[in-house]
């Protein structure tokens, strides 16, 4: 969640849809590879100042080694669709884009803006076996590699182990367990769970999708028909309504308020991304845990929190894991050789520095090299996390959790991607039909079944507009 660090927001309604409807397809400007002048422009969606500085340091090493000049531009994820549209129209597309989420990659691919030969060659040269197989599948259209998958974050259900033990409650890894725990732990002054309900934020959609996938609720079915009004989805909407409204705090819950409530000890569960982990451990001063016990022990909350990476609903065949994979992509006008060298460097010599910027939310999907298959996952485990205070990941969290996170990449599922509807996924992140339905439902304006139908109707209309 570079929304995700959760400091960015999606653009106004219509921008993503405009990108996906093909406005870019007929744009003027260059349509072939750039002139090989050994100078490239790289847009990075890791645009926070500290991450731009860290990226620039890696690039300095690349420039010295290769003589290739790199112009680095930090770009906010929410502004990317509009910026890509403008750049394509003016013939000024960057050569390379880093930290691109799956929906955006599919949108650019559908509109003919990507060079897919370069990532295919890079993955082949680095070795397909050195990448997580699921990451490769989720970032490909059949045999076509849309980009080079780099790293991932996972959506988690974090819970208070101490309170669960006091009530003799099992881990909330099923709908039944989560709802029973939420009910048991909702008391005067305390909420059972913190879950997003903000209708204007993609974070709400991500939180709901993590619950929905657990019950085999899909955005589209195998025929690519919108399926949000299926029985599985109605059950998912009902469960989310109970968690967020019946057992959650009143009013609209945002990415910030959900975290604040859990950190203050006022809720016993929270649905959030793995970017929460450094903050949970008290390593970021502007988001410190503030529970009563945390005043004496800043590590109290992390030491007493359990984590569920995959949940199972009553209709789900198996537990499901939601998350995001970000990739390096090359545009249709990229300078071929220099762009390839750059990405190979960022996935090789510079890779540990890249995912080391925020290892809690940048789990490497290239696990190692042919000579050392576990190199990068091992380095990730020892990487420092935190902002104001830095500590090794494996010093702060147990090996069992790190194993869960690493394994979660292989178990990750996503709405629409495997059905070839990645463009629709990207468009829903702009129009936000699911968060709007969630917001109406959890504020009492509609029932779960009505919310499912409303979301289905809105996504179906959006899908039709993209054809």
Secondary structure, DSSP 8 states (H G I E B T S, - for coil): -IIIII------TTHHHHIIIIITTT--S--S-----SEEEEEES--SHHHHHHHHHHHHHHHHHH--EEEEEE--GGGHHHHHHHHHHHT---SEEEEEEHHHHHHHHHTT-B-HHHHHHHHHHH-GGGB-HHHHHHTEETTEE-SEEEEEEEEEEEEEHHHHHHTT---S-BHHHHHHHHHHT-BTTBBS-B----TT-HHHHHHHHHHHHHTT--SB-TTS-B-TTSHHHHHHHHHHHIIIIISS-SS---HHHHHHHHHTTSBSEEEEEGGGHHHHTT--GGG----GGGGT-TTHHHHTEEEES-BB-TT-SS-BEEEEEEEEEEBTT--HHHHHHHHHHHTTTTHHHHHTTSTTT-EESB---SSSTTHHHHHHHH-EE-SSS-EEHHHHS-HHHHHHHHHHHHHEE-TTTTTT-HHHHHHHHHH-HHHHHHHHHHTTSS-HHHHHHHHHHHHHHHHHHT-
